[in-house]
Amino acid sequence: MRTDIAIIGGGLTGLMMARALTATGADILLVDRQSAGRLSDTDSLPDERTTTINAAGMRMLQTLGVEDNLQQEATPIMRIAVAEGAALSGLAARRRPNTDLSWQASDTPMAYVVSNADLQAALTTTLAAVSDGFGSIEILSGTVLTGMARDAGSMRLDIEDAHGKRSHRLADLVVACDGNNSKVAEFANLAARQERPFQTAIVSVLQAERDHENTAFQRFLPTGPFALMPMSGQHLSLVWTLPDDDAQTLLAADDQAFEAACLDAFGQSLGYLHLAGQRLAWPLRPSIRKRITGAGVVLAGDAAHALHPVAGQGYNLALADAAVLADCLARARARGLSSGHPSIWQAYEAARRTERLAMSAATSGINQLFVRSPAFVRRMAGAGFAVLDKSPVKTVFSRIAEGGELADAALLRGKFPGTL
Ligand SMILES: Cc1cc2nc3c(=O)[nH]c(=O)nc-3n(C[C@H](O)[C@H](O)[C@H](O)COP(=O)(O)OP(=O)(O)OC[C@H]3O[C@@H](n4cnc5c(N)ncnc54)[C@H](O)[C@@H]3O)c2cc1C
């Protein structure tokens, strides 16, 4: 059987990609290893993470009807507070502010925090009710891609279902949304360079004694960044990056020892930090690819660029991937070209280059600067934050943080694909 586009991987990127591309009227096949309704690739662990979606990404969610299907309201971020070095306490904390750099939104939020499980469910609901395109969507859950080859101008996909039954499908274009260890990228010889040092992120939910006032906090410690994203009430989503061994020690510690470690790392500006969720470990293996397209193949989301979570940009890049590819496809279809026409993947490769290379260099660079540099370099960088806080460059950074600045696409502007 033949389809316009086969999307491999039905995580947050694959589902969003399917939703964005159906708006172009293309026929879509979505193949995912997970069985329908599962929210995680790991049998025992649900995805308890949250995702910070920038203002442009949220416009895209609204335009495609995904926001309406979120069960919990997204928490707006009105302020970002960044600090360098160990948290101060007592008199020292009163003498020196605990923040080196901060951004305050004037009226509209800079970004929003959503639960991954809620977002995945909202995307699934939205896809089931797609009505704006003229195309179709077919979802094969519990199905694995086992092989891929170019065959007379089409892509041939070998797949295997949960009962071990093998078959093949043909597609004009394959869109890889199959994560960091992408099989599609491997079959298409699109190599990745993995970065060191290897770190682990501890993810959990904390409840603070004081109100977070819709602030996103980021503290750069010599061991790795400690980030708190605001959630409803006085809850905050924790992403604490540490060397693998230190993370294992903290994961094994009892709740009280873990809370004490959080307080030690973050400081006391929000009062006591109670553990309000289970602790999960996410091994971080940032990687970057020189090219993200080949004949009949494009990569998106973590398959194209697995970023360090330091600035919460990974999924925002995936949203931009989907928005840009939808524009490339819509323009080609308007000219009567097939979904496999080379102009589509060539335009996508060119349009994604600046943002993905810039974001990858920025996130890994910031992490390495604070983790690997001698103390005096870290202090200079911290002082740089304080200077930056008073400079006009800050406006440029905040525009980039809001999204849609390095990638221009109709959906990020709140319009349908292909619209100017
Ligand atoms: C701790 C942490 C915090 C983060 N916080 C943020 C944040 O605040 N903001 C932000 O923008 N980003 C954030 N990110 C990044 C974001 O979570 C990822 O970019 C995003 O989840 C990647 O989704 P994906 O769908 O591309 O990949 P994955 O989630 O890896 O999904 C891949 C999918 O492909 C399927 N698959 C794989 N191989 C095959 C195959 N052979 N056949 C069929 N199916 C297959 C899998 O089953 C899976 O469903 C964070 C990341 C981490 C680790």
The ligand as an SDF file (V2000), in Angstrom:
LIG
                    3D

 53 58  0  0  0  0  0  0  0  0999 V2000
   14.5790   15.8460   31.4240 C   0  0  0  0  0  0  0  0  0  0  0  0
   14.1270   16.5260   30.1900 C   0  0  0  0  0  0  0  0  0  0  0  0
   13.3880   17.7130   30.2500 C   0  0  0  0  0  0  0  0  0  0  0  0
   12.9660   18.3540   29.0740 C   0  0  0  0  0  0  0  0  0  0  0  0
   12.2880   19.5480   29.1600 N   0  0  0  0  0  0  0  0  0  0  0  0
   11.9410   20.2020   28.0260 C   0  0  0  0  0  0  0  0  0  0  0  0
   11.2680   21.4650   28.0680 C   0  0  0  0  0  0  0  0  0  0  0  0
   10.9690   21.9940   29.1260 O   0  0  0  0  0  0  0  0  0  0  0  0
   10.9370   22.0780   26.8690 N   0  0  0  0  0  0  0  0  0  0  0  0
   11.2550   21.5170   25.6730 C   0  0  0  0  0  0  0  0  0  0  0  0
   10.9630   22.1250   24.6240 O   0  0  0  0  0  0  0  0  0  0  0  0
   11.8660   20.3150   25.6040 N   0  0  0  0  0  0  0  0  0  0  0  0
   12.2270   19.6550   26.7430 C   0  0  0  0  0  0  0  0  0  0  0  0
   12.8550   18.4520   26.6730 N   0  0  0  0  0  0  0  0  0  0  0  0
   13.0380   17.8320   25.3560 C   0  0  0  0  0  0  0  0  0  0  0  0
   11.7760   17.0740   24.9240 C   0  0  0  0  0  0  0  0  0  0  0  0
   11.2720   16.3070   25.9910 O   0  0  0  0  0  0  0  0  0  0  0  0
   12.1220   16.1800   23.7560 C   0  0  0  0  0  0  0  0  0  0  0  0
   12.6810   16.9850   22.7340 O   0  0  0  0  0  0  0  0  0  0  0  0
   10.8660   15.4870   23.1970 C   0  0  0  0  0  0  0  0  0  0  0  0
   10.2000   14.7750   24.1900 O   0  0  0  0  0  0  0  0  0  0  0  0
   11.2990   14.5470   22.0820 C   0  0  0  0  0  0  0  0  0  0  0  0
   10.1930   13.8980   21.5830 O   0  0  0  0  0  0  0  0  0  0  0  0
   10.3160   12.9540   20.2860 P   0  0  0  0  0  0  0  0  0  0  0  0
    8.9250   12.5560   19.9960 O   0  0  0  0  0  0  0  0  0  0  0  0
   11.1240   13.6500   19.2530 O   0  0  0  0  0  0  0  0  0  0  0  0
   11.1960   11.7040   20.7510 O   0  0  0  0  0  0  0  0  0  0  0  0
   10.7990   10.4770   21.7080 P   0  0  0  0  0  0  0  0  0  0  0  0
   10.0470   10.9700   22.8920 O   0  0  0  0  0  0  0  0  0  0  0  0
   12.0710    9.7360   21.9600 O   0  0  0  0  0  0  0  0  0  0  0  0
    9.7870    9.5950   20.8670 O   0  0  0  0  0  0  0  0  0  0  0  0
   10.2150    8.7020   19.8710 C   0  0  0  0  0  0  0  0  0  0  0  0
    9.0500    7.8150   19.4800 C   0  0  0  0  0  0  0  0  0  0  0  0
    9.4560    6.9830   18.3910 O   0  0  0  0  0  0  0  0  0  0  0  0
    9.0560    5.6410   18.6180 C   0  0  0  0  0  0  0  0  0  0  0  0
   10.0250    4.7570   17.9270 N   0  0  0  0  0  0  0  0  0  0  0  0
   11.3630    4.6920   18.1080 C   0  0  0  0  0  0  0  0  0  0  0  0
   11.9140    3.7970   17.2700 N   0  0  0  0  0  0  0  0  0  0  0  0
   10.9090    3.2890   16.5200 C   0  0  0  0  0  0  0  0  0  0  0  0
   10.8280    2.3070   15.4740 C   0  0  0  0  0  0  0  0  0  0  0  0
   11.9330    1.6810   15.0000 N   0  0  0  0  0  0  0  0  0  0  0  0
    9.6260    2.0210   14.9360 N   0  0  0  0  0  0  0  0  0  0  0  0
    8.4860    2.6430   15.3820 C   0  0  0  0  0  0  0  0  0  0  0  0
    8.5080    3.5690   16.3670 N   0  0  0  0  0  0  0  0  0  0  0  0
    9.6820    3.8900   16.9360 C   0  0  0  0  0  0  0  0  0  0  0  0
    9.0770    5.4860   20.1370 C   0  0  0  0  0  0  0  0  0  0  0  0
    8.2050    4.4650   20.5510 O   0  0  0  0  0  0  0  0  0  0  0  0
    8.5830    6.8710   20.5940 C   0  0  0  0  0  0  0  0  0  0  0  0
    7.1860    6.9130   20.6880 O   0  0  0  0  0  0  0  0  0  0  0  0
   13.2760   17.7940   27.8250 C   0  0  0  0  0  0  0  0  0  0  0  0
   13.9980   16.5870   27.7460 C   0  0  0  0  0  0  0  0  0  0  0  0
   14.4250   15.9640   28.9120 C   0  0  0  0  0  0  0  0  0  0  0  0
   15.2240   14.6810   28.8080 C   0  0  0  0  0  0  0  0  0  0  0  0
  1  2  1  0
  2  3  1  0
  2 52  2  0
  3  4  2  0
  4  5  1  0
  4 50  1  0
  5  6  2  0
  6  7  1  0
  6 13  1  0
  7  8  2  0
  7  9  1  0
  9 10  1  0
 10 11  2  0
 10 12  1  0
 12 13  2  0
 13 14  1  0
 14 15  1  0
 14 50  1  0
 15 16  1  0
 16 17  1  0
 16 18  1  0
 18 19  1  0
 18 20  1  0
 20 21  1  0
 20 22  1  0
 22 23  1  0
 23 24  1  0
 24 25  2  0
 24 26  1  0
 24 27  1  0
 27 28  1  0
 28 29  2  0
 28 30  1  0
 28 31  1  0
 31 32  1  0
 32 33  1  0
 33 34  1  0
 33 48  1  0
 34 35  1  0
 35 36  1  0
 35 46  1  0
 36 37  1  0
 36 45  1  0
 37 38  2  0
 38 39  1  0
 39 40  1  0
 39 45  2  0
 40 41  1  0
 40 42  2  0
 42 43  1  0
 43 44  2  0
 44 45  1  0
 46 47  1  0
 46 48  1  0
 48 49  1  0
 50 51  2  0
 51 52  1  0
 52 53  1  0
M  END
$$$$
